[in-house]
C-alpha cells in the first residue's frame, strides 16, 4: 500500500508540475517582429502596443527580434514565438511550416487597401525603367530583399524577373539581400545601382531621412500587395488566443478596454489604423504569385528535360487555377 501511495503521490506531483508548466507557458507571449528595419528603429514603435497588450490581457508580452525574417518563422516553428507580425510571404511560410494561423490584418493609416513593391535607383542614375535595369550585361549591382519578404523579394522575383525569364544572378554583377531600410540607404549612397523596396518603407525614409530620400527615385512599381497579417501559433491555448484576438481586433476602437484615442496614436506610430479580422485566405493572391514565379523560372530553364518541364508546369498551372478559383469564390461571397 505504501508503494502504491508513493506512486500515486509521484504521479499527482508530475501532473501538477505539468499543469503549472502549461499555465506558465500560456502566460508569456513572445511577439515576433520581422526585420524590415533595424531593431533600434522598430523597438520604440512596438513597445507601447506590447505594453498595452500586457495590461489588457494580463499576459507577459516580450518582443522577439531576429536578424532576418527566417528567424521569426523558425521561432514560431519551434515554440519560441507565439504571435508575430509578418509580411504576406513570411506569413505563408509560417502558416505552411510553423503551425501559424492568420487572424488579423493591418490597415494603412491613410486607408490604402495595401502597399506596393518598388525598384529604386539613385536620383542621378541613368536607369529610368525596367528595360534599362534588365539589359543584363553584368555591370549593375542589385539589392534584393530578405528571401522571405513579399515586397522585397517575392513580388520583384515574380513580376520583374520570372515574368521576363531572367535570373538576377545571371543578369547583374552582384546581387545582395538586405532589409528595406538597408536597401534604400544603399541606393541613396550609391552602393548599389538599384534595389527593391516598398511604398511603406520609402514613406518612412522620406519622413525620417529626408536628405537620403532626395537621392532616390522609383523606376518600377508593382501591382497592389495585401496589407500585412498578424499570425498566431496554433499551439497557443484557446483561452489565451481569445484574449489576444479580442485585444488586437478591439485596439483603437470603441470596443477597446483601454484609451482608444491613445491607442490610435500608438497605431499611428506604426503607420496603421485599427486592425481588421482576417484569415489564411488572405494569402491566396500571394500563393498565385509564388506559383507564377516558379512557372516563369521553369520556362526560363533551358537545361531541364522538356517532358519533365512540361509536366511540372502543368502541375503548377493546375495549382494556380485552384487558388484563383478560391479567390473568385471569396470575392463572390463578399460581393466584391
C-alpha positions as CSV (number, residue, x, y, z in Angstrom):
1,X,0.0,0.0,0.0
2,X,2.8,2.3,0.9
3,X,4.4,1.7,-2.6
4,X,1.1,2.4,-4.3
5,X,0.6,5.5,-2.2
6,X,4.1,6.8,-3.1
7,X,3.4,6.1,-6.8
8,X,0.1,7.9,-6.7
9,X,1.8,10.9,-4.9
10,X,4.6,11.0,-7.5
11,X,2.0,10.9,-10.3
12,X,0.0,13.7,-8.7
13,X,3.1,15.8,-8.4
14,X,4.1,15.2,-12.0
15,X,0.6,16.1,-13.2
16,X,0.7,19.2,-11.0
17,X,4.1,20.3,-12.3
18,X,3.0,19.6,-15.9
19,X,-0.1,21.7,-15.4
20,X,2.0,24.5,-13.9
21,X,4.4,24.4,-16.9
22,X,1.5,24.7,-19.3
23,X,0.0,27.6,-17.4
24,X,3.3,29.4,-17.2
25,X,3.9,28.9,-20.9
26,X,0.5,30.4,-21.7
27,X,1.1,33.4,-19.5
28,X,4.2,34.5,-21.5
29,X,3.8,35.5,-25.2
30,X,6.8,36.2,-27.4
31,X,5.8,38.6,-30.1
32,X,7.8,38.2,-33.3
33,X,8.7,41.3,-35.3
34,X,10.2,40.9,-38.8
35,X,13.3,42.9,-39.6
36,X,12.0,45.4,-42.1
37,X,14.2,48.0,-40.4
38,X,16.9,47.9,-37.7
39,X,15.8,46.7,-34.2
40,X,16.8,50.1,-32.9
41,X,14.1,51.7,-35.1
42,X,11.4,49.0,-34.6
43,X,11.6,48.6,-30.8
44,X,10.3,52.1,-29.8
45,X,7.4,51.8,-32.3
46,X,6.2,48.5,-31.0
47,X,6.8,48.8,-27.2
48,X,3.7,50.9,-26.4
49,X,1.5,48.4,-28.3
50,X,3.0,45.5,-26.4
51,X,2.7,47.3,-23.1
52,X,-1.0,47.8,-23.7
53,X,-1.4,44.2,-24.7
54,X,0.2,43.2,-21.3
55,X,-2.1,45.5,-19.3
56,X,-5.3,44.5,-21.1
57,X,-4.7,40.7,-21.3
58,X,-2.8,40.0,-18.2
59,X,-0.2,38.2,-20.2
60,X,3.6,38.8,-20.2
61,X,4.4,40.0,-23.7
62,X,8.0,40.1,-24.9
63,X,9.3,41.4,-28.3
64,X,11.2,38.8,-30.3
65,X,13.6,40.3,-32.9
66,X,15.7,38.3,-35.3
67,X,18.3,39.4,-37.9
68,X,16.2,38.1,-40.7
69,X,12.6,37.0,-41.4
70,X,13.5,33.3,-41.2
71,X,14.5,33.8,-37.6
72,X,10.9,34.8,-36.6
73,X,9.4,32.0,-38.8
74,X,11.7,29.4,-37.1
75,X,11.0,30.9,-33.7
76,X,7.3,30.2,-34.2
77,X,8.0,26.7,-35.6
78,X,10.0,25.7,-32.5
79,X,7.6,27.3,-30.0
80,X,9.8,30.3,-29.2
81,X,7.3,32.8,-30.8
82,X,3.6,32.6,-30.2
83,X,2.4,35.6,-32.1
84,X,4.0,37.6,-34.9
85,X,3.7,40.4,-37.4
86,X,4.8,39.2,-40.8
87,X,4.6,40.2,-44.4
88,X,2.5,38.0,-46.6
89,X,5.3,35.9,-47.9
90,X,6.8,35.2,-44.5
91,X,3.2,34.6,-43.1
92,X,2.8,32.0,-45.8
93,X,5.9,30.2,-44.6
94,X,4.7,30.4,-41.0
95,X,1.3,29.0,-41.9
96,X,2.8,26.2,-44.0
97,X,5.8,25.3,-41.9
98,X,5.3,26.6,-38.4
99,X,1.7,25.9,-37.4
100,X,0.7,29.6,-37.8
101,X,-2.7,31.0,-38.5
102,X,-3.7,34.5,-39.7
103,X,-6.3,36.2,-37.5
104,X,-5.9,39.9,-38.2
105,X,-4.7,42.3,-40.9
106,X,-3.1,45.7,-40.6
107,X,-4.8,48.7,-42.1
108,X,-2.8,51.6,-43.5
109,X,-3.2,54.9,-41.7
110,X,-4.4,56.5,-44.9
111,X,-6.9,53.8,-45.6
112,X,-4.9,52.3,-48.5
113,X,-6.0,48.6,-49.2
114,X,-2.4,47.5,-49.3
115,X,1.0,48.7,-50.4
116,X,3.3,48.4,-53.4
117,X,6.7,46.9,-54.1
118,X,9.2,49.3,-55.7
119,X,12.5,49.2,-57.6
120,X,14.6,52.2,-56.5
121,X,17.7,53.7,-58.2
122,X,19.8,56.7,-57.3
123,X,18.2,60.0,-58.3
124,X,21.1,60.9,-60.7
125,X,21.2,57.4,-62.3
126,X,20.8,56.8,-66.0
127,X,18.4,54.0,-65.1
128,X,14.8,55.1,-65.8
129,X,12.8,51.9,-66.5
130,X,12.8,48.1,-66.3
131,X,14.3,48.0,-69.8
132,X,17.3,49.8,-68.5
133,X,17.6,47.6,-65.5
134,X,17.2,44.4,-67.4
135,X,19.9,44.9,-70.0
136,X,21.7,42.1,-68.1
137,X,25.3,42.9,-69.1
138,X,26.5,42.2,-65.6
139,X,27.6,45.8,-65.0
140,X,25.0,46.6,-62.3
141,X,24.9,45.8,-58.6
142,X,21.4,45.0,-57.4
143,X,19.9,44.7,-53.9
144,X,17.1,42.3,-53.3
145,X,15.1,42.0,-50.1
146,X,15.0,39.2,-47.5
147,X,14.1,35.9,-49.2
148,X,11.0,35.7,-47.1
149,X,9.9,39.3,-47.8
150,X,6.8,39.8,-50.0
151,X,7.6,43.2,-51.5
152,X,11.4,42.9,-51.2
153,X,11.7,39.5,-52.8
154,X,8.6,37.6,-54.0
155,X,7.0,40.4,-55.9
156,X,10.1,41.6,-57.8
157,X,11.1,37.9,-58.4
158,X,7.6,37.3,-59.9
159,X,6.8,40.4,-61.8
160,X,10.3,41.7,-62.7
161,X,12.5,38.6,-63.2
162,X,10.4,35.4,-63.6
163,X,7.9,37.2,-65.9
164,X,10.8,38.2,-68.1
165,X,12.6,34.8,-67.9
166,X,15.6,36.4,-66.1
167,X,17.7,35.0,-63.2
168,X,19.1,38.0,-61.3
169,X,22.4,36.2,-60.6
170,X,22.9,35.8,-64.3
171,X,21.8,39.4,-65.0
172,X,23.8,41.5,-62.5
173,X,27.4,41.9,-61.4
174,X,26.3,41.3,-57.8
175,X,23.1,40.5,-56.0
176,X,22.8,41.1,-52.3
177,X,19.9,40.6,-49.8
178,X,19.1,43.1,-47.1
179,X,16.1,44.6,-45.3
180,X,14.1,47.5,-46.8
181,X,15.8,50.3,-44.9
182,X,19.3,49.0,-45.7
183,X,18.5,48.7,-49.4
184,X,17.1,52.2,-49.6
185,X,20.1,53.7,-47.9
186,X,22.4,51.6,-50.2
187,X,20.7,53.2,-53.2
188,X,20.9,56.7,-51.7
189,X,24.6,56.3,-51.0
190,X,25.3,54.8,-54.5
191,X,26.4,51.5,-53.0
192,X,24.1,49.6,-55.4
193,X,22.7,50.6,-58.8
194,X,19.1,49.6,-57.9
195,X,17.3,47.8,-55.2
196,X,13.8,46.5,-54.2
197,X,11.8,48.4,-51.6
198,X,8.2,49.3,-50.9
199,X,5.9,52.3,-50.6
200,X,5.6,52.0,-46.8
201,X,9.3,51.9,-46.2
202,X,10.0,54.7,-48.7
203,X,7.5,56.9,-46.9
204,X,9.4,56.3,-43.6
205,X,12.7,57.2,-45.4
206,X,11.1,60.4,-46.6
207,X,9.9,61.2,-43.1
208,X,12.9,60.3,-41.1
209,X,15.8,60.7,-43.5
210,X,14.7,63.4,-46.0
211,X,18.2,64.1,-47.4
212,X,18.6,60.4,-48.3
213,X,15.1,60.4,-49.8
214,X,16.1,63.2,-52.2
215,X,18.8,60.9,-53.6
216,X,16.3,58.2,-54.6
217,X,13.9,57.7,-57.5
218,X,11.4,55.0,-58.4
219,X,11.9,53.1,-61.6
220,X,9.2,50.4,-61.1
221,X,6.0,50.0,-59.1
222,X,4.2,46.6,-58.6
223,X,0.6,45.6,-58.6
224,X,-1.1,46.1,-55.2
225,X,0.0,43.8,-52.3
226,X,-2.5,43.0,-49.5
227,X,-1.7,44.6,-46.1
228,X,0.4,42.7,-43.6
229,X,-1.1,40.0,-41.4
230,X,-0.8,39.1,-37.7
231,X,-0.2,35.4,-37.2
232,X,-0.8,33.3,-34.0
233,X,0.6,29.9,-33.3
234,X,-2.0,27.0,-33.3
235,X,-0.1,25.8,-30.2
236,X,-1.5,28.7,-28.1
237,X,-4.3,27.5,-25.9
238,X,-7.9,28.7,-26.7
239,X,-8.3,31.0,-23.6
240,X,-5.0,32.8,-24.3
241,X,-5.8,33.0,-28.0
242,X,-9.2,34.6,-27.3
243,X,-7.6,37.2,-25.1
244,X,-5.1,38.1,-27.8
245,X,-7.5,38.2,-30.7
246,X,-10.0,40.3,-28.7
247,X,-7.3,42.8,-27.7
248,X,-5.9,43.2,-31.2
249,X,-9.2,43.5,-33.0
250,X,-10.7,45.9,-30.5
251,X,-7.5,48.0,-30.1
252,X,-8.0,51.7,-31.0
253,X,-11.8,51.1,-31.5
254,X,-14.8,52.0,-29.3
255,X,-14.8,48.4,-28.1
256,X,-11.3,48.7,-26.5
257,X,-10.9,48.2,-22.8
258,X,-8.3,51.0,-22.8
259,X,-8.0,54.6,-24.0
260,X,-9.0,54.3,-27.7
261,X,-7.7,57.7,-28.6
262,X,-4.2,57.0,-27.2
263,X,-4.3,53.6,-28.8
264,X,-4.9,55.2,-32.2
265,X,-1.8,57.3,-31.6
266,X,0.2,54.2,-30.9
267,X,-1.1,52.6,-34.1
268,X,-0.2,55.9,-36.0
269,X,3.4,55.4,-34.8
270,X,3.3,52.1,-36.7
271,X,1.6,53.9,-39.7
272,X,-1.6,51.9,-39.1
273,X,-5.3,52.4,-38.4
274,X,-7.1,49.8,-36.2
275,X,-6.7,46.2,-37.4
276,X,-9.4,44.2,-39.2
277,X,-10.2,40.5,-38.9
278,X,-8.6,38.2,-41.5
279,X,-7.8,34.5,-42.2
280,X,-5.4,32.4,-44.2
281,X,-7.4,33.1,-47.3
282,X,-5.5,36.5,-47.3
283,X,-2.6,34.5,-48.7
284,X,-4.3,33.2,-51.8
285,X,-3.0,36.1,-54.1
286,X,0.5,35.5,-52.6
287,X,0.2,31.8,-53.4
288,X,-0.7,32.7,-57.0
289,X,2.4,34.9,-57.2
290,X,4.6,32.2,-55.7
291,X,3.4,29.6,-58.3
292,X,3.7,32.2,-61.1
293,X,7.3,32.8,-60.1
294,X,8.0,29.1,-60.2
295,X,6.4,28.7,-63.6
296,X,8.4,31.6,-65.0
297,X,11.7,30.2,-63.6
298,X,10.9,26.8,-65.2
299,X,10.1,28.3,-68.5
300,X,13.5,30.1,-68.4
301,X,15.3,26.9,-67.5
302,X,17.0,25.6,-70.8
303,X,18.8,22.7,-69.0
304,X,15.7,20.8,-67.8
305,X,14.3,17.9,-69.7
306,X,11.5,19.1,-71.9
307,X,9.0,16.4,-70.9
308,X,9.7,16.9,-67.2
309,X,9.5,20.6,-67.5
310,X,6.1,20.4,-69.3
311,X,4.7,18.0,-66.6
312,X,5.9,20.3,-63.8
313,X,4.5,23.4,-65.4
314,X,1.1,21.7,-66.0
315,X,1.0,20.7,-62.3
316,X,1.8,24.3,-61.2
317,X,-0.8,25.7,-63.6
318,X,-3.4,23.4,-62.1
319,X,-2.4,24.5,-58.6
320,X,-2.6,28.2,-59.7
321,X,-6.0,27.7,-61.1
322,X,-7.3,26.2,-57.8
323,X,-6.0,29.3,-55.9
324,X,-7.6,31.6,-58.4
325,X,-10.9,29.7,-58.1
326,X,-10.9,30.2,-54.3
327,X,-10.1,33.9,-54.8
328,X,-13.1,34.2,-57.1
329,X,-15.4,32.3,-54.7
330,X,-14.4,34.6,-51.9
331,X,-14.9,37.7,-53.9
332,X,-18.4,36.4,-54.9
333,X,-19.2,35.6,-51.3
334,X,-18.2,39.1,-50.1
335,X,-19.9,40.8,-53.0
336,X,-16.6,42.3,-54.2
